[in-house]
């Protein structure tokens, strides 16, 4: 009798460990709302937002968020990355532990080229069937593995394997600093042995895409790698723009996309090679690059930084002390994400109204704002897109 009881308890324990919890959701979509209209999901936008979770962005904005799930590598990801760089489109790659082990060079490339590398769990279990301790371990161990590989932190977005979650697991992810990220556009692309035709894939994706869509594609798909170039071209033609998940509405510090700017730069006619970006059509330059570039001229300035407040001080006329990381040239990236910059920028203690962004931990300043603050002349050749700083001349709006 005791043996039977032990067996029964063992069976109950096994069921408890393997069966999904009550309230488990296997994410699914209903596309019956019409072509190019947001689908209905298992949970609403409003319900998910209580946990900082998303399945789409704003239906009022013609913006797309491109994401790829990376369970293993079979030769398609490099082509996908090439296409994203060609079009300057940001993407999010949701990786698992095996992928980090099997394709470390591709993972480093994803991060280096400005994409978000995100958490898909270490071992890809159904997260509705694990304890909280296992849930935490899955996310934290992948973070540790990624940091050991790249020296970076994963972007704070988590995609549950199989799209399976409970409201409790959404809360657990939120407590760990992650936004659970589902999707509003997907199709059957995950089986390399049963790939959709190019024509059917394009037809399905074009009919399902909509304002604010979070698009899920699988990096193992040869069809995706083949059609991505035309998809991006056609979606841009239709008026869509692309943003990173870090720009989703409702995030506390949403980012903006910054394009590496290869335009020629000069100071007093002499060529320089700063790290510069285009943000919404405006030139932004690394603040310390600008200080290095103007060293020894009439408009030289020193830079101070308050680590406690994040405030930055400009000190015209003082010699700049170089760090050795300035003027590294054009960033080899598809597109990078720029977050709000220094909390305050001053000129000899007087607050300035400068537009600034933080990219890779460095402050980038709108060039015309900086030139005006330093009273430094600026020239621009629209034919070559070349930009010149003229330290011997005063700033003038007419030359910018």
C-alpha positions in Angstrom: 0.0 0.0 0.0 2.8 2.4 0.9 4.5 1.6 -2.4 1.4 2.4 -4.3 1.0 5.7 -2.4 4.6 6.6 -3.2 4.0 5.8 -6.9 0.9 7.9 -7.0 2.7 10.8 -5.4 5.6 10.4 -7.8 3.1 10.5 -10.7 1.5 13.6 -9.4 4.8 15.3 -9.0 5.8 14.4 -12.5 2.6 15.8 -13.8 3.1 19.0 -11.8 6.6 19.3 -13.3 5.6 18.7 -16.9 2.0 20.0 -17.4 1.5 23.7 -18.1 0.2 25.8 -15.2 -3.4 26.8 -15.0 -3.9 30.0 -17.0 -1.1 29.1 -19.4 -1.4 30.9 -22.7 0.0 29.6 -26.0 0.2 32.8 -28.0 -1.9 32.8 -31.1 -3.3 35.3 -33.5 -6.6 35.8 -35.4 -6.2 37.7 -38.7 -9.9 38.1 -39.4 -9.8 41.9 -38.8 -8.9 42.5 -42.4 -5.9 42.9 -44.6 -3.1 45.0 -43.1 -5.1 45.4 -39.9 -3.7 44.5 -36.4 -4.8 40.9 -35.5 -6.4 39.9 -32.3 -4.3 38.0 -29.8 -4.8 35.7 -26.9 -4.4 38.8 -24.7 -5.1 42.4 -25.4 -2.5 45.2 -25.7 -4.0 46.6 -22.5 -3.6 43.4 -20.5 -0.1 42.8 -21.6 0.9 46.4 -20.8 0.2 45.8 -17.1 3.3 43.6 -17.2 5.4 45.8 -19.5 4.8 43.2 -22.3 4.1 43.8 -25.9 2.8 42.1 -29.0 2.7 45.3 -31.2 3.4 48.9 -31.1 1.0 51.8 -31.8 -1.6 51.1 -34.5 -1.5 54.8 -35.3 2.1 54.8 -36.4 3.4 53.4 -39.7 6.4 51.8 -37.9 7.5 48.2 -38.1 9.6 46.3 -35.5 11.6 43.4 -37.1 12.6 40.5 -34.9 14.3 37.1 -35.5 14.3 34.0 -33.3 17.6 32.2 -33.3 17.4 28.6 -32.0 20.3 27.3 -34.0 22.4 28.4 -37.0 22.2 26.9 -40.5 23.8 29.4 -42.7 21.2 32.1 -43.3 21.9 34.7 -40.6 25.0 36.3 -42.3 22.9 37.0 -45.4 20.1 38.5 -43.2 22.6 40.8 -41.5 24.0 41.9 -44.8 20.5 42.8 -46.0 19.8 44.7 -42.8 23.0 46.7 -43.2 22.2 47.5 -46.8 18.8 48.9 -45.8 20.0 50.5 -42.5 17.2 48.6 -40.7 17.5 47.7 -37.0 16.4 44.2 -35.8 16.1 42.3 -32.5 17.6 38.8 -32.4 16.3 36.5 -29.7 19.0 33.9 -28.9 19.3 30.8 -26.8 22.3 29.4 -25.0 23.1 26.8 -27.8 23.2 29.6 -30.4 25.8 31.6 -28.3 27.9 28.5 -28.2 27.5 27.5 -31.8 27.7 30.9 -33.5 29.7 33.3 -31.3 31.0 35.4 -34.3 27.5 36.0 -35.6 26.3 37.1 -32.1 29.2 39.5 -31.8 28.3 40.8 -35.3 24.7 41.4 -34.4 25.7 43.6 -31.4 28.5 45.3 -33.3 26.2 46.3 -36.2 23.8 48.0 -33.9 21.1 45.3 -33.5 19.5 44.3 -30.2 20.4 40.8 -28.9 17.7 39.6 -26.6 16.8 36.8 -24.3 15.0 33.7 -25.5 16.1 31.6 -22.5 19.1 29.5 -22.0 17.6 26.0 -22.8 14.3 26.9 -24.5 11.9 25.2 -22.1 8.1 25.8 -22.1 8.1 28.5 -19.4 4.7 27.7 -18.2 6.0 24.3 -16.9 8.9 25.6 -14.8 9.3 26.9 -11.3 10.1 30.5 -10.6 13.6 29.5 -9.6 14.1 27.7 -13.0 12.5 30.7 -14.8 15.0 33.1 -13.2 17.9 30.7 -13.9 17.0 30.5 -17.6 17.1 34.2 -18.1 20.0 35.0 -15.8 22.3 32.2 -17.0 21.8 33.3 -20.6 22.7 36.9 -19.6 25.9 35.6 -17.9 26.8 33.6 -21.0 26.2 36.6 -23.3 28.3 39.0 -21.2 31.1 36.5 -21.1 31.0 36.3 -24.9 30.6 40.0 -25.7 31.2 42.1 -22.6 27.7 43.6 -23.1 24.4 43.1 -21.5 21.4 41.6 -23.3 18.8 44.1 -24.4 15.9 43.9 -21.9 13.4 42.0 -24.1 12.4 38.4 -23.5 10.5 36.2 -25.9 9.0 33.1 -24.2 9.8 29.8 -26.1 6.8 28.6 -28.0 5.1 31.8 -27.1 3.9 30.1 -23.9 3.4 32.2 -20.8 1.2 32.9 -17.8 0.4 36.2 -16.3 2.6 35.2 -13.4 5.6 34.5 -15.7 5.0 37.9 -17.4 5.4 39.4 -13.9 8.5 37.4 -13.2 10.1 38.7 -16.4 9.1 42.2 -15.5 10.7 41.8 -12.0 13.9 40.8 -13.7 13.8 44.0 -15.8 12.6 42.4 -19.1 9.7 43.3 -21.4 8.1 40.1 -22.6 7.8 40.5 -26.4 5.4 38.5 -28.5 4.5 39.3 -32.1 1.6 40.4 -34.3 3.0 39.2 -37.7 4.3 35.7 -38.3 3.9 32.7 -40.6 5.1 29.1 -40.9 8.8 29.6 -41.6 10.5 27.7 -38.9 11.0 24.3 -40.5 14.0 24.2 -42.9 12.6 21.0 -44.5 9.2 22.6 -45.3 10.0 26.1 -46.4 7.2 28.2 -48.0 7.7 29.3 -51.6 8.9 32.9 -52.1 5.6 33.9 -53.6 3.5 32.5 -50.8 5.7 34.0 -48.1 5.6 37.4 -49.7 1.9 37.2 -50.1 1.3 36.2 -46.5 3.6 38.7 -45.0 2.3 41.6 -47.2 -1.3 40.8 -46.2 -0.5 40.6 -42.5 1.8 43.6 -42.0 0.2 46.6 -40.3 1.0 49.8 -38.4 3.0 49.0 -35.3 3.6 45.4 -36.2 6.2 43.3 -34.3 7.3 40.9 -37.0 8.6 37.5 -36.0 10.8 35.7 -38.6 13.0 32.7 -38.0 16.7 33.0 -38.9 16.8 29.3 -40.0 14.5 30.1 -42.9 16.2 30.2 -46.3 13.0 31.8 -47.6 13.4 34.7 -45.2 17.0 35.2 -46.1 16.1 35.2 -49.8 13.1 37.6 -49.7 14.2 40.0 -47.0 15.8 42.5 -49.4 12.6 42.8 -51.5 10.4 42.9 -48.4 12.3 45.8 -46.9 12.3 47.7 -50.2 8.6 47.2 -50.7 7.6 48.1 -47.1 9.7 51.3 -47.3 7.9 52.1 -50.6 4.6 51.6 -48.9 5.6 54.3 -46.3 6.7 52.1 -43.4 9.7 53.0 -41.3 11.6 50.6 -39.1 12.4 51.0 -35.4 14.1 48.9 -32.7 12.1 47.3 -29.9 13.9 49.9 -27.6 11.8 52.5 -29.3 8.4 50.9 -28.5 5.8 53.4 -27.1 5.5 53.4 -23.4 9.1 52.6 -22.6 10.7 54.9 -20.0 13.5 56.1 -22.2 12.7 55.1 -25.8 15.6 55.2 -28.3 15.8 56.7 -31.8 17.7 55.2 -34.8 21.0 56.8 -35.7 22.6 56.1 -39.1 26.4 56.0 -39.4 27.4 59.1 -41.3 30.3 58.6 -43.8 30.2 62.3 -44.9 33.6 64.0 -45.2 34.5 66.4 -42.3 37.1 69.1 -42.2 38.4 71.6 -39.7 39.8 74.8 -41.2 40.0 72.9 -44.5 41.9 69.9 -43.1 40.2 66.5 -43.2 39.3 64.8 -40.0 37.5 61.4 -39.4 35.1 61.7 -36.4 32.4 59.3 -35.4 29.2 60.9 -36.6 25.6 59.9 -37.1 22.5 61.2 -38.8 19.5 61.4 -36.6 16.3 62.6 -38.2 18.4 64.1 -41.0 20.7 66.1 -38.6 24.4 65.7 -38.1 25.4 64.5 -34.6 29.1 64.2 -33.6 30.8 62.6 -30.6 31.4 65.5 -28.2 35.0 64.4 -27.4 35.7 64.0 -31.1 34.7 67.7 -31.6 36.9 68.7 -28.7 39.9 66.8 -30.1 39.2 68.2 -33.6 39.2 71.8 -32.4 42.3 71.5 -30.2 44.8 74.3 -30.9 42.3 76.4 -32.8 40.5 79.6 -31.7 37.5 77.6 -30.6 39.2 74.9 -28.5 37.4 73.7 -25.4 37.9 71.3 -22.5 35.2 68.8 -21.3 34.3 67.9 -17.8 32.0 65.2 -16.6 30.1 64.7 -13.3 29.7 61.0 -12.8 27.2 61.5 -10.0 24.7 63.7 -12.0 25.7 62.8 -15.6 26.2 66.5 -16.3 28.7 67.6 -18.9 30.7 70.9 -18.8 32.2 72.7 -21.8 35.1 75.1 -21.0 36.0 77.3 -24.1 39.6 78.4 -24.3 40.9 75.6 -22.2 43.0 72.8 -23.6 41.2 69.5 -24.1 42.7 66.4 -22.4 42.5 63.5 -24.9 41.4 60.0 -23.8 42.8 58.2 -26.7 39.5 56.9 -28.0 38.6 59.9 -30.2 38.4 60.1 -34.0 37.9 56.4 -34.6 35.9 57.0 -37.8 32.7 55.8 -39.3 30.9 53.2 -37.2 30.6 49.9 -39.2 26.9 49.3 -38.3 23.5 49.0 -39.9 22.0 51.4 -37.5 22.5 52.1 -33.8 20.1 53.1 -31.0 20.5 56.6 -29.4 19.1 57.2 -26.0 18.6 60.6 -24.2 22.0 62.2 -23.6 23.6 64.2 -20.8 21.1 65.4 -18.2 22.7 68.8 -18.4 25.3 70.5 -20.5 26.8 73.8 -19.4 29.2 76.4 -20.9 31.5 77.6 -18.1 28.7 76.8 -15.7 25.8 78.3 -17.7 23.2 75.8 -18.9 23.0 75.3 -22.6 20.0 74.2 -24.8 21.8 71.5 -26.8 20.2 68.4 -28.3 22.2 65.4 -27.1 22.0 61.6 -27.4 23.9 58.8 -25.7 25.4 56.2 -28.1 27.6 53.4 -26.8 28.0 55.3 -23.6 29.2 58.5 -25.3 27.5 61.9 -25.7 26.7 63.0 -29.2 25.7 66.6 -29.8 23.8 68.1 -32.7 26.6 69.8 -34.7 24.8 73.0 -35.4 23.9 73.3 -31.6 27.5 72.8 -30.6 28.8 75.2 -33.3 26.4 77.9 -32.1 27.4 77.3 -28.4 31.1 77.7 -29.4 30.4 80.5 -31.9 32.2 78.4 -34.5 31.5 78.7 -38.2 30.1 75.8 -40.1 30.0 75.1 -43.9 28.0 72.4 -45.7 28.3 71.2 -49.3 25.0 69.6 -50.3 26.5 68.0 -53.4 29.1 66.1 -51.5 27.4 66.2 -48.1 30.7 67.4 -46.7 30.7 69.3 -43.4 33.4 71.9 -42.5 34.1 73.6 -39.1 35.6 77.0 -39.5 37.1 78.0 -36.2 38.3 81.5 -37.4 34.7 82.4 -38.4 31.7 83.1 -36.2 28.6 80.9 -36.3 25.9 81.9 -38.8 22.6 80.2 -39.5 23.0 81.0 -43.1 25.9 78.6 -43.6 24.3 75.6 -41.9 
